[in-house]
Amino acid sequence: MKVVEEKIQLYSYSSKAFDMYFGGKSFAVFDIECTGLSPLYCKVILSGIMLYPGCGNEAHMIQLFADGDDDEKEIIRKTEDILKNVDFIITYNGRHYDIPFMAKRAEKLKISFSEGKYNLDLYQVVNGHSNLRDVIPSLSQKNVERYLGLSDSRDDRISGGESVKLYEQYMSTKSFELEKKILLHNHDDLIQLYKLLPVIGFSDFHSAMFKLGFISGNFIIQHIGLKGRELHVKAKQVSHAVNYISFPTVEQPFSLMLDSVSGDAELIIPCDTASGAAYVDASAILGDELESIQKYPSVTNGYLIVSNKGKINHLEVNGFLIALMQKLTKIIYS
């Protein structure tokens, strides 16, 4: 396995919506190159990881390149080792392709691979929570780059399919020029993917985070749903998973169950209803942390309006859960 490293100068992306969920957190932009689309028959030949510490303008790019027939195991293991040191990853269709592909290849090779991090998949953000599909012919990464005026930032001019053919030639010739073209394709995919972050401004990002989950404290929220008169939240403990059970009391009016083996967390918050609205007593649940969400339109007199006439207030619910999970992290893990 060949390891190629480079320091990259990038502007630090920031917006109110992005910073609400991810501000100050470290992340890795992640993209893989494979010999085909099926993890049953095709290999990972290149793992590209661009590490960003959460502040400043410098990123660290690491490319793990298979220059030998048996390098795939080492690439997967090294990728897992690098990703465990960041708070979250950024991908483009990585929830459906890159991460499952790596996991399937690891299973086939009889090694472990646990991404174990929150995956901000920008494809899922724009595909499910924006109208870009009605504006551009497809939501491929390069098409979205063109829409945002980023095409000129690329030095690479080959497609993923061409990269596979070049790799086949490289394994026969070990040509340095072919290697450079393959690495450049992945290199530019990573940089361009980071530059796609402003596309969240074209989406209903709070709706996307409600659907796709987010990080808060020692939890990765995976699913939020309103079932009858209860707000249900499923999550994973990020580290130091513990067993914990709490039933509703006056001081803590919700149920919480944590499992140390699976890392699963389940939170159930009872709601009151009136005039077609579902609401919770956020003041009783958050206490002093209520201040962090009082600025939101659907928080009034200490109450959070979860939904009104069937419409969920995504921003307010997400903000409430961020504050609550941070509070629970201090209580449970301190």
C-alpha positions in Angstrom: 0.0 0.0 0.0 1.2 3.4 -0.9 0.4 6.4 1.4 0.3 9.8 -0.2 -0.1 12.8 2.1 -0.5 16.5 1.5 -1.4 19.7 3.4 -4.3 21.6 1.8 -5.2 25.2 2.3 -9.0 25.7 2.4 -11.4 28.4 3.5 -13.2 27.5 6.6 -16.9 27.0 5.8 -19.4 28.4 8.2 -23.2 29.1 8.2 -25.8 29.4 11.0 -27.4 26.1 10.0 -24.2 24.1 9.6 -22.7 25.5 12.8 -25.8 24.6 14.8 -25.0 21.0 14.3 -21.4 20.8 13.4 -19.6 24.0 14.4 -16.2 23.4 16.0 -16.3 19.6 15.3 -13.5 17.8 13.5 -14.3 15.9 10.4 -13.0 13.9 7.4 -14.1 14.3 3.8 -14.2 10.7 2.6 -14.3 9.1 -0.8 -13.2 5.7 -2.2 -12.3 4.4 -5.7 -13.1 0.8 -6.5 -12.7 -1.6 -9.5 -16.4 -1.7 -10.0 -19.8 -1.2 -8.3 -20.3 -4.6 -6.6 -18.5 -5.2 -3.3 -19.0 -9.0 -3.9 -16.6 -9.0 -6.8 -14.8 -5.7 -6.9 -12.0 -4.2 -4.7 -11.3 -1.0 -3.0 -8.2 0.4 -4.7 -8.0 3.9 -3.2 -9.3 5.4 0.1 -9.2 9.2 0.1 -9.5 11.0 3.4 -9.2 14.8 4.0 -8.9 15.6 7.6 -10.1 19.0 8.9 -9.7 19.8 12.6 -12.8 22.0 12.9 -11.0 25.4 12.8 -8.4 27.2 10.7 -7.7 26.9 7.0 -5.5 23.8 6.7 -6.6 20.3 6.0 -4.5 17.1 5.8 -5.2 14.9 2.9 -4.3 11.2 3.1 -4.7 8.8 0.1 -4.2 5.1 0.7 -3.4 3.5 -2.7 -3.3 -0.2 -3.6 -0.1 -0.6 -5.6 -0.1 -4.3 -4.9 -2.7 -7.1 -5.3 -3.0 -7.7 -1.6 -3.2 -4.2 -0.3 -7.0 -4.0 0.2 -7.0 -5.3 3.8 -4.4 -2.8 4.9 -6.3 0.0 3.2 -9.6 -0.9 5.0 -7.8 -1.2 8.4 -5.9 2.0 8.0 -9.1 3.9 6.9 -10.9 2.7 10.0 -8.0 3.7 12.2 -7.9 7.3 10.7 -11.7 7.9 10.8 -12.0 7.0 14.5 -10.2 10.2 15.4 -12.7 12.6 13.9 -16.2 13.6 15.1 -18.0 13.0 11.8 -17.4 12.4 8.1 -18.7 14.1 5.0 -19.5 12.0 1.9 -21.5 12.2 -1.3 -23.8 9.2 -1.4 -21.5 7.6 1.2 -24.4 6.2 3.3 -25.5 4.1 0.3 -22.2 3.4 -1.4 -18.8 4.2 0.2 -19.4 3.0 3.7 -21.5 -0.1 2.9 -18.9 -1.0 0.2 -16.1 -0.8 2.7 -18.1 -2.8 5.3 -19.0 -5.5 2.7 -15.4 -5.8 1.6 -14.2 -6.1 5.2 -16.7 -8.9 5.8 -15.6 -10.7 2.7 -11.9 -10.4 3.7 -12.9 -11.5 7.3 -11.7 -8.3 8.9 -13.5 -5.7 10.9 -14.6 -2.3 9.7 -16.7 0.1 11.8 -17.1 3.6 10.5 -18.7 4.4 13.9 -19.1 8.1 13.0 -21.9 10.3 11.9 -22.1 10.5 8.2 -23.1 13.9 6.7 -24.1 12.6 3.3 -24.6 15.7 1.1 -26.3 13.7 -1.7 -29.1 12.7 0.7 -29.4 16.3 1.9 -30.0 17.7 -1.6 -31.9 14.7 -3.0 -34.5 14.5 -0.2 -34.6 18.1 1.1 -34.1 20.5 -1.8 -35.6 21.2 -5.2 -32.3 20.8 -7.1 -33.6 17.6 -8.8 -36.1 19.8 -10.6 -33.4 22.2 -11.7 -30.4 20.1 -12.9 -30.5 16.9 -15.0 -29.0 14.7 -12.3 -27.5 15.1 -8.8 -24.2 13.5 -9.6 -21.4 15.3 -7.7 -20.0 16.9 -10.9 -23.4 18.2 -11.9 -23.9 19.8 -8.5 -20.4 21.3 -8.8 -21.4 22.8 -12.2 -24.5 24.3 -10.7 -22.5 25.9 -7.9 -19.9 27.2 -10.4 -17.1 25.0 -9.1 -16.2 23.1 -12.3 -13.2 25.3 -13.0 -11.7 24.3 -9.7 -10.9 20.8 -11.0 -7.6 19.8 -12.6 -8.9 16.2 -13.0 -10.8 15.5 -16.2 -11.5 11.8 -16.0 -14.6 9.9 -14.7 -14.8 7.1 -12.1 -15.1 4.6 -14.9 -12.0 5.9 -16.7 -10.2 5.7 -13.3 -10.9 2.0 -13.1 -9.5 1.4 -16.6 -6.4 3.4 -15.8 -5.9 1.3 -12.7 -6.0 -1.9 -14.7 -3.3 -0.4 -17.0 -1.3 0.8 -13.9 -1.2 -2.7 -12.4 0.3 -4.0 -15.6 2.8 -1.2 -16.1 3.2 0.5 -12.7 3.4 3.8 -14.7 3.9 6.8 -12.5 1.8 9.0 -14.9 -1.2 6.7 -14.6 -0.8 6.7 -10.8 -0.9 10.5 -10.8 -4.1 10.6 -12.9 -5.8 8.1 -10.6 -4.7 9.9 -7.4 -5.7 13.3 -8.9 -9.2 12.1 -9.6 -9.7 11.2 -6.0 -7.8 14.2 -4.8 -10.1 16.6 -6.6 -13.2 14.7 -5.6 -12.3 15.3 -2.0 -11.6 19.0 -2.4 -14.7 19.6 -4.5 -16.8 17.7 -2.0 -15.7 20.0 0.7 -16.5 23.0 -1.5 -20.0 21.6 -2.0 -20.9 22.4 1.7 -22.7 25.6 0.7 -25.2 23.5 -1.2 -26.9 23.0 2.2 -28.1 26.6 1.7 -30.3 25.3 -1.1 -31.9 22.8 1.1 -34.2 22.7 4.1 -31.3 21.7 6.2 -33.2 21.4 9.5 -35.6 19.0 7.9 -32.6 17.0 6.5 -31.1 16.8 10.0 -34.4 15.7 11.5 -34.5 12.9 9.0 -30.8 12.0 8.8 -29.9 12.6 12.4 -27.0 14.6 14.0 -24.4 14.6 16.8 -25.1 15.9 20.3 -22.9 15.3 23.3 -22.1 11.6 23.5 -24.9 10.6 21.2 -25.5 10.2 17.5 -29.2 10.7 16.9 -30.3 8.3 14.3 -34.1 8.6 14.2 -36.7 11.1 15.4 -40.4 10.4 15.2 -43.7 11.6 16.7 -45.8 8.6 17.6 -49.2 9.5 18.9 -48.6 11.7 22.0 -44.9 10.8 22.3 -41.7 12.0 20.8 -39.4 9.0 20.1 -35.7 9.3 19.6 -33.3 6.5 18.8 -29.5 7.1 19.1 -26.1 5.5 19.5 -23.7 6.2 22.3 -20.5 7.5 20.7 -18.0 6.3 23.3 -17.9 4.8 26.8 -21.3 3.1 26.4 -23.1 2.4 29.6 -26.3 0.8 30.9 -28.8 3.3 32.1 -32.6 3.2 32.7 -34.7 6.2 33.7 -38.5 6.3 33.9 -40.5 9.6 34.0 -40.4 11.6 37.2 -41.4 15.2 38.1 -37.7 16.2 37.8 -37.0 14.2 34.6 -40.3 13.8 32.7 -39.2 11.3 30.1 -37.9 7.7 29.7 -34.3 6.9 28.7 -32.8 3.5 28.1 -29.1 3.0 27.3 -27.4 -0.3 26.4 -23.7 -0.8 27.0 -23.4 -3.8 24.7 -25.1 -2.4 21.6 -24.5 1.2 22.4 -28.2 1.9 21.6 -30.1 4.7 23.3 -33.9 5.2 23.3 -35.5 8.4 24.5 -39.3 8.8 24.9 -40.8 12.2 25.7 -44.5 12.5 26.4 -46.3 15.3 24.7 -49.5 17.2 25.5 -51.9 18.2 22.8 -54.3 21.1 22.3 -56.0 22.6 19.2 -54.1 20.4 16.8 -50.7 21.1 18.3 -48.3 18.7 20.2 -46.0 20.3 22.8 -43.6 19.5 25.6 -42.7 21.3 28.7 -39.2 22.2 27.6 -38.5 24.3 30.7 -39.1 21.3 33.0 -36.9 19.0 30.9 -34.0 21.4 30.1 -33.9 23.6 33.2 -31.2 26.2 32.7 -30.4 24.9 29.2 -33.8 26.3 28.1 -32.0 29.5 27.3 -30.3 28.0 24.3 -33.6 27.4 22.4 -35.8 30.4 23.6 -34.9 32.4 20.5 -36.8 29.9 18.3 -40.3 30.8 17.0 -42.0 27.7 18.3 -40.7 27.9 21.8 -42.9 30.1 24.0 -43.4 30.5 27.7 -41.1 27.5 28.3 -43.0 25.1 26.0 -41.8 23.6 22.8 -44.4 23.2 20.1 -43.3 19.9 18.5 -45.9 20.0 15.7 -48.9 22.1 14.7 -51.7 20.6 12.6 -49.4 17.8 11.5 -46.4 20.0 10.6 -43.3 19.2 12.6 -41.1 22.2 13.7 -37.8 20.6 12.7 -35.6 23.5 13.7 -37.1 23.7 17.2 -37.2 20.0 17.8 -33.6 19.6 16.7 -32.4 22.5 18.9 -34.3 21.0 21.8 -32.7 17.6 21.4 -29.2 19.1 21.0 -29.6 20.8 24.3 -31.1 17.8 26.0 -28.5 15.3 24.8 -25.7 17.6 25.9 -27.4 17.9 29.3 -27.8 14.1 29.6 -24.1 13.6 28.5 -23.0 15.7 31.5 -25.3 13.8 33.9 -24.6 10.3 32.7 -20.9 10.3 31.7 -19.3 12.8 34.1 
